[in-house]
């Protein structure tokens, strides 16, 4: 009976995600190597290359080109609470030709704001989301 209760408790924790979730913010440095290993080219965390908005993000910025040629910029904020202001900054500083399409090319994942040149393929989007690291 005790063994069964222990097994049920373990399953309940697994179903609830106990011990799996991480609230530590993602960072540019930790994410860059994963993107490189998945075929992304020209990956840089250099503030001079990542652009104005991402260059001033609390946990760094990153630029990369996907294997399909789509350019990605990620701004890594201090917390998810900061992403709305970063999204607004991207809107304000985006070229006029991109502004009408920002809904298609900008997304967030926790503290990371991702902006693509064109709408990302599901495979590219999935790879990046799996590569986001703390």
DOLO-866576 format. One record per residue (C-alpha): residue number from 1; residue in three letters; chain; x, y, z. Coordinates in steps of 0.1 Angstrom, whole numbers, plus 5000, padded with zeros to 4 digits. Layout:
residues N
+-----+------+------+------+------+------+
: pos : code : unit :   px :   py :   pz :
+-----+------+------+------+------+------+
: NUM :  ALA :    A :    X :    Y :    Z :
...
+-----+------+------+------+------+------+
***
This chain:
residues 134
+-----+------+------+------+------+------+
: pos : code : unit :   px :   py :   pz :
+-----+------+------+------+------+------+
:   1 :  UNK :    A : 5000 : 5000 : 5000 :
:   2 :  UNK :    A : 5028 : 5024 : 5009 :
:   3 :  UNK :    A : 5046 : 5016 : 4977 :
:   4 :  UNK :    A : 5015 : 5024 : 4957 :
:   5 :  UNK :    A : 5010 : 5057 : 4974 :
:   6 :  UNK :    A : 5047 : 5066 : 4967 :
:   7 :  UNK :    A : 5042 : 5057 : 4931 :
:   8 :  UNK :    A : 5010 : 5078 : 4928 :
:   9 :  UNK :    A : 5028 : 5107 : 4945 :
:  10 :  UNK :    A : 5057 : 5105 : 4920 :
:  11 :  UNK :    A : 5032 : 5104 : 4891 :
:  12 :  UNK :    A : 5014 : 5134 : 4905 :
:  13 :  UNK :    A : 5046 : 5154 : 4908 :
:  14 :  UNK :    A : 5056 : 5144 : 4872 :
:  15 :  UNK :    A : 5022 : 5155 : 4859 :
:  16 :  UNK :    A : 5024 : 5188 : 4877 :
:  17 :  UNK :    A : 5059 : 5194 : 4864 :
:  18 :  UNK :    A : 5075 : 5194 : 4898 :
:  19 :  UNK :    A : 5112 : 5201 : 4895 :
:  20 :  UNK :    A : 5110 : 5205 : 4857 :
:  21 :  UNK :    A : 5102 : 5242 : 4855 :
:  22 :  UNK :    A : 5130 : 5268 : 4856 :
:  23 :  UNK :    A : 5123 : 5305 : 4862 :
:  24 :  UNK :    A : 5159 : 5315 : 4856 :
:  25 :  UNK :    A : 5159 : 5340 : 4827 :
:  26 :  UNK :    A : 5173 : 5330 : 4793 :
:  27 :  UNK :    A : 5205 : 5347 : 4782 :
:  28 :  UNK :    A : 5222 : 5354 : 4749 :
:  29 :  UNK :    A : 5255 : 5337 : 4759 :
:  30 :  UNK :    A : 5238 : 5304 : 4769 :
:  31 :  UNK :    A : 5216 : 5303 : 4738 :
:  32 :  UNK :    A : 5243 : 5311 : 4712 :
:  33 :  UNK :    A : 5261 : 5278 : 4713 :
:  34 :  UNK :    A : 5229 : 5258 : 4709 :
:  35 :  UNK :    A : 5219 : 5277 : 4679 :
:  36 :  UNK :    A : 5253 : 5272 : 4663 :
:  37 :  UNK :    A : 5251 : 5234 : 4669 :
:  38 :  UNK :    A : 5217 : 5234 : 4651 :
:  39 :  UNK :    A : 5230 : 5250 : 4619 :
:  40 :  UNK :    A : 5224 : 5287 : 4626 :
:  41 :  UNK :    A : 5251 : 5308 : 4610 :
:  42 :  UNK :    A : 5266 : 5342 : 4618 :
:  43 :  UNK :    A : 5255 : 5338 : 4655 :
:  44 :  UNK :    A : 5267 : 5368 : 4675 :
:  45 :  UNK :    A : 5261 : 5383 : 4710 :
:  46 :  UNK :    A : 5283 : 5413 : 4703 :
:  47 :  UNK :    A : 5263 : 5444 : 4713 :
:  48 :  UNK :    A : 5276 : 5463 : 4683 :
:  49 :  UNK :    A : 5261 : 5437 : 4660 :
:  50 :  UNK :    A : 5228 : 5428 : 4676 :
:  51 :  UNK :    A : 5211 : 5462 : 4670 :
:  52 :  UNK :    A : 5200 : 5490 : 4692 :
:  53 :  UNK :    A : 5171 : 5474 : 4712 :
:  54 :  UNK :    A : 5188 : 5440 : 4718 :
:  55 :  UNK :    A : 5221 : 5456 : 4725 :
:  56 :  UNK :    A : 5208 : 5472 : 4756 :
:  57 :  UNK :    A : 5188 : 5442 : 4770 :
:  58 :  UNK :    A : 5196 : 5431 : 4805 :
:  59 :  UNK :    A : 5207 : 5396 : 4796 :
:  60 :  UNK :    A : 5221 : 5404 : 4762 :
:  61 :  UNK :    A : 5211 : 5403 : 4727 :
:  62 :  UNK :    A : 5217 : 5378 : 4699 :
:  63 :  UNK :    A : 5216 : 5378 : 4661 :
:  64 :  UNK :    A : 5217 : 5347 : 4639 :
:  65 :  UNK :    A : 5208 : 5334 : 4605 :
:  66 :  UNK :    A : 5187 : 5302 : 4603 :
:  67 :  UNK :    A : 5197 : 5274 : 4580 :
:  68 :  UNK :    A : 5169 : 5286 : 4557 :
:  69 :  UNK :    A : 5184 : 5321 : 4556 :
:  70 :  UNK :    A : 5160 : 5339 : 4579 :
:  71 :  UNK :    A : 5177 : 5365 : 4601 :
:  72 :  UNK :    A : 5168 : 5364 : 4638 :
:  73 :  UNK :    A : 5173 : 5390 : 4666 :
:  74 :  UNK :    A : 5166 : 5381 : 4702 :
:  75 :  UNK :    A : 5166 : 5406 : 4731 :
:  76 :  UNK :    A : 5169 : 5388 : 4765 :
:  77 :  UNK :    A : 5153 : 5409 : 4792 :
:  78 :  UNK :    A : 5158 : 5406 : 4830 :
:  79 :  UNK :    A : 5123 : 5391 : 4834 :
:  80 :  UNK :    A : 5091 : 5383 : 4815 :
:  81 :  UNK :    A : 5077 : 5415 : 4830 :
:  82 :  UNK :    A : 5100 : 5436 : 4808 :
:  83 :  UNK :    A : 5091 : 5421 : 4774 :
:  84 :  UNK :    A : 5062 : 5445 : 4767 :
:  85 :  UNK :    A : 5085 : 5475 : 4768 :
:  86 :  UNK :    A : 5110 : 5456 : 4746 :
:  87 :  UNK :    A : 5083 : 5447 : 4721 :
:  88 :  UNK :    A : 5073 : 5484 : 4720 :
:  89 :  UNK :    A : 5109 : 5494 : 4714 :
:  90 :  UNK :    A : 5112 : 5470 : 4685 :
:  91 :  UNK :    A : 5080 : 5485 : 4671 :
:  92 :  UNK :    A : 5093 : 5520 : 4674 :
:  93 :  UNK :    A : 5127 : 5513 : 4659 :
:  94 :  UNK :    A : 5116 : 5489 : 4631 :
:  95 :  UNK :    A : 5119 : 5500 : 4595 :
:  96 :  UNK :    A : 5085 : 5513 : 4582 :
:  97 :  UNK :    A : 5083 : 5484 : 4558 :
:  98 :  UNK :    A : 5083 : 5459 : 4587 :
:  99 :  UNK :    A : 5059 : 5476 : 4610 :
: 100 :  UNK :    A : 5027 : 5462 : 4595 :
: 101 :  UNK :    A : 5041 : 5427 : 4597 :
: 102 :  UNK :    A : 5055 : 5427 : 4633 :
: 103 :  UNK :    A : 5027 : 5405 : 4646 :
: 104 :  UNK :    A : 5039 : 5378 : 4621 :
: 105 :  UNK :    A : 5076 : 5381 : 4629 :
: 106 :  UNK :    A : 5078 : 5390 : 4666 :
: 107 :  UNK :    A : 5071 : 5366 : 4695 :
: 108 :  UNK :    A : 5081 : 5361 : 4732 :
: 109 :  UNK :    A : 5092 : 5332 : 4753 :
: 110 :  UNK :    A : 5095 : 5340 : 4789 :
: 111 :  UNK :    A : 5121 : 5369 : 4790 :
: 112 :  UNK :    A : 5132 : 5366 : 4753 :
: 113 :  UNK :    A : 5117 : 5387 : 4726 :
: 114 :  UNK :    A : 5123 : 5372 : 4691 :
: 115 :  UNK :    A : 5122 : 5391 : 4659 :
: 116 :  UNK :    A : 5126 : 5375 : 4625 :
: 117 :  UNK :    A : 5131 : 5391 : 4591 :
: 118 :  UNK :    A : 5102 : 5371 : 4577 :
: 119 :  UNK :    A : 5077 : 5348 : 4593 :
: 120 :  UNK :    A : 5097 : 5319 : 4607 :
: 121 :  UNK :    A : 5091 : 5283 : 4596 :
: 122 :  UNK :    A : 5077 : 5261 : 4623 :
: 123 :  UNK :    A : 5109 : 5241 : 4623 :
: 124 :  UNK :    A : 5131 : 5272 : 4628 :
: 125 :  UNK :    A : 5108 : 5286 : 4655 :
: 126 :  UNK :    A : 5108 : 5253 : 4673 :
: 127 :  UNK :    A : 5146 : 5250 : 4671 :
: 128 :  UNK :    A : 5151 : 5284 : 4686 :
: 129 :  UNK :    A : 5126 : 5279 : 4714 :
: 130 :  UNK :    A : 5143 : 5246 : 4723 :
: 131 :  UNK :    A : 5177 : 5264 : 4722 :
: 132 :  UNK :    A : 5167 : 5292 : 4746 :
: 133 :  UNK :    A : 5189 : 5286 : 4777 :
: 134 :  UNK :    A : 5195 : 5302 : 4810 :
+-----+------+------+------+------+------+
***
